[in-house]
């Protein structure tokens, strides 16, 4: 086990100075504090406060996602995580994060400085500064819908996109659709890449052509739909599979503006099963991912990482929820 004296010997300074650096004392320079902390991290040192079972701390970092109100995508994920963590007497802090903060404070240093035993990262993009740092982190860390290869300290939690997309395309092909478009989110997101790969795989398994003219990338927000809908319809789409429910809601509202009838003229499928999927008219056919269970599963993965069990991926099974935005192609032709 690494001690303060080991760190002092590595740096050639007094153990008392190392102790000051680890405890954020005011009588040493910020540069020396940084050096002490970075060296401690590199050597695998654990502070006394982190060892205390009476003060067990976890942090949820959230970016690019709404989470503060019931109905927000991140709200139930955080709720499920906290519910599970509370049973094991963990303190859970939620920290909204930005790329600026990530550049200012490397991930491991931030975790050690704030005495967190583990982190749960939600809504991060592939290009975020911390994502590269997670390749070598020694801090137990769980990522929602992101994956780091070859680091036993980092796990990926999500819903099985391949099974979810396949359920949607099963449903649409049973209704006679062959021109199925994909309206996806930002290509900087790993879940976007996964859902595209799942779409290609499922289309091929159903012996359907993958037409790149029927694939569009925007952002996971309602407003993106209006920029891509005309092109997808122009290229013959009779059904649009959306990367999340907000994009699907955008399609429904843009179709209403353009006087395109759903589902008679166009079938629409979402992904998430947000509360708005039930309240919008027509009610949205979608793939359900249980966000409370996602939060609980994320805590479970982090628990085992802290216990030195090298979790890699933990995926929930999705469920198809059929509502009013999907329709038989033959029924359209007979009208």
N, C-alpha and C positions, 0 to 999 in steps of 0.2 A: 504494500500500500504506500502511495506517495505521501510524503510529509512536507511540512513547511521547510524543514531543513534541507530536504532534497532540492526543492525549488531554489532555495538560497544558494546552495552549492552550484547549481546549474548557472545561475546568474552572477555569482560572485558578489553577493550582497548579504547583509545581515538578516537572519531569520525574522527579527523584529520589523525590518523594512518590508519583507514579504507579507507578514501579518497585516501591516498597515495597508498595503496594496490590496489585499483580499477583502479587507473590511472597509474600504473606501475612506480611509483617514484623510483629513484635510491638510496634513503637514508633509505630504509628499506630492510630487508633480503629477499631473494627469498622464504625461508620457511614461513615467515609471509605473503608475498604476496599470496602464495598458500593457506594459511589458510583463509585469508580474502576472496579471490575469491571463494573458495569452499563453504564457509559459505554463501556468497551472493547468489550463485547458489541455494543452499539448501533452502534458505528462499524466493527465487523467486524475488530477487532484479533486477531491470532493470536500467542500467546506463543512465545518462542524454544523452550521445551521441546516445544511442540506441533509445531514445525517439524522437530525432530530425527527422522530416519528410524530411528535406532537405538532410539527409544522411542515406537513407534507404539501408541496405546492406544484400545481400544474398550470400551464398557460395555454389558452386558445388564442391563436393569432388569426385574424380574419381580414381579408382584403377583397375588393371587387365583388362584394355580396351584401345584400340587405339582410339584417338579422335582428333588429331591435323590436319589431312588432310582430304579433301573431299573424301568420300568413306570409311573412317574409321567408324566403327559402332557408336562410341560415338559422332562423329562430328555433325551429324544432330540433335541428342538429345539435345546437348548443344546449338546449333543454335536455335532450336525451343523454348527452355527455355528462352534464352536471348531475342528473339524477343518478346515473351509475357511479360517478366518482364520489358522491356524497355518502353512499353506503360504505365506502372504504375510508371515510374521513379525510378526503383530499380537499384542500382549498383550491378553487378554480378561478383564475383571473382571465377575463376576456380583454384582449388588446387589439384595437383596430390598428392596422399596419399599413405603411406606405413604402414605396421603393426608396424614398429619401431616408427614412429611418433605417432601412436595411443597409444602405450604404454607410450610414454613420456608425452603426453598431453591428459587427459580425454576429452571426447567429449564436455560436457557442459562447462568445463573450457575454452577450445579452443574457443568455440563460444562466450562466454561472453568476454573473453580477447580481441577478435578481433572485438567485437561489431557487430556480425552478428545477424540478426533477425530470420533467418531460414536457414536450410541446405537441400541440395539435394544430396543424396549419390548414386553413380553409380558404378557398378562393384564390390561391396563388397562381400566377402565370408562369409558364416555363422559363421565361427570360428574367424573372425576378432575381435580384442578387443573392438572396438566401438559398435559392434552389441549387446553385452550383456549390455552395458551401456544405449543403447536406450530403454531398457525395463522400465527405470525410468526417462528418460529425460523429462524436461519441455520445451525444445526448439522445436518449430515447425519444423518437419523434414519429408521429403519425401524420400522413398527408391525406387529405380528402381529394380524390380524383387526380392524384399525381403520383408518380412512381420514380424512385431512385434505385438504380441497379447496383448490386454488389455491396451494399452497406447493410450489415445485419442489425444496425441500430435504427433503421428507418423502415416503416411499413406503409402500405397503400391500402386505403379503405374506400369503398364506393359501392355502386350497384352495377351488376353485370350488364354492360352496354350491349355485348353481343347477344345475350339472351333477350334483352329488352327490345332491341331493334328487330330481332328475328320474330318475336311475338307480333310486333306491329306489321311487318311485311307478310307474315302468315295471314293475318287478318285481312289485309288489303288485297292480297292475291286471291283469297277465298271469295272476295267481293268482285273479282274480275279485273282488278287494276294491274296493268303492266307498265304504265308510264308513271313510275313513282319517283318523285323528286325528294331531295334532301336539302332542307334549309338549316344550315349548321351555324355554330357560333364562331368565335374568333379562332383562327388557326394557331394562335399562341397558347391555346389551352390544350392540355393533354386529353381531356374528356372529348374535345372536338375531334382530335385525331382518332380516338377510340371509336367514336360514333360513326365517323366516316369509314374506318376499316370494317366495323360491324355491318354497315350498310352495304358495302361492296361484297362482303362475304355472304350476306343473306340474299342479296340480289342474284349472285352467281349460283347459290344453292337452289334457288327457285327458277333457274334457267332464264333469268331476265337480263337484258342488256344493261350495262352500266354506262349511261350517257352523261359525260361530264357537263353537258349543257343543262342537265337537270340537278346539278349540285351547286349550291351557293353558300358563301361564308359571309357572316355579318358579325353581330354581337348578340349576346344573350339578353336582348332587350326588345320590347314590343316594337319600337320605332324602326328596327332594322328590316322588318318584313316588307314595308312598302317599297324599298329600294330593289328588292329581288323578285317579288311576286310577278310583275309583268313578264319578265324574261322566262320564268319557269312555266307560266301558262302559254306563252308564245311557242315554247319548245314542246308543247303537247302534254304537260303534266295533267293527269286526272286525279292525282293524290299527292299531297305534300306531307312528308314526315319531317317534323321539326326537332331541333336539338334540345329544346326545352319548351315549357308551356307558354312562356312569355312571347317567344317567337310565334307560336301557334295562335295565341290571342291576337297578335299583330296581323297575322294572315286573315283571321276571321273579320277583324274590324276593317282592314283594307278591302276585303271582298265586299263587305257591306257598303263601303263608300263607292266602290266601282260597280255596284249592282250585280255582283257575281254570287249566285245562290250557293250556300253551303247547307247540306252536302250534295244537293242535286247536281251542281256543276263542278264541284271540287270537294274531294274528301281531305280532311285534315287530321293529323295525329300529333299529339304533343309528347313530352317526356318530363315527368316529375310528379304530376297530380297535385299541383298547388290548389288551394281553396278556390281560386278564380276559375279553375277548370270546370267546377260544378255550377258556378253562378252565371257564367257568360252564356249568352244565347246565340247559337245553339250550344248546348253543353258539350265540352270537349272530350273526345276519345283520346286517351293518353296512357302512357306507361307509368305505373305507380312505383316510386321508390320511397319506402317508409323512412322519413327523415328522423323520427325519434329513434328508430332502430339503428339508423346510420350513426347517430351520436353515441348510442350505447355500444355499438360495435367498435367505434373509434376508441372509446375508453378501454374496452376489453383488449384491443390490440396494443394500446399504450401500456396497460397494466403488465402484459406479458413481456413487452420489450424491456420494461424496467426490471422484470424478474429474469432478464437475460435469455428469454426464449426468442430466437430470431424469426419473428413473423415477417413474411414477405408481402402477401396480398390477402385481403379478407373482403370478399364481395358478397353483397346481399342479392337474393333472387328478386327480380322485378315481377310485376303483375300487369297484365293488360286490362284496362278499364274501358269498356265499350260504352259510349254515350251516343250523341246525336250528330257528330261531324263526319261520320263515315257512311258510305252508301254504295249499293251495288251498281257497277257500271252498266249491266244489262238493263237495270231499272231506268237508268238515265236515257239509254237508247230507245226505250219503249214509250217514253213520255211524249 
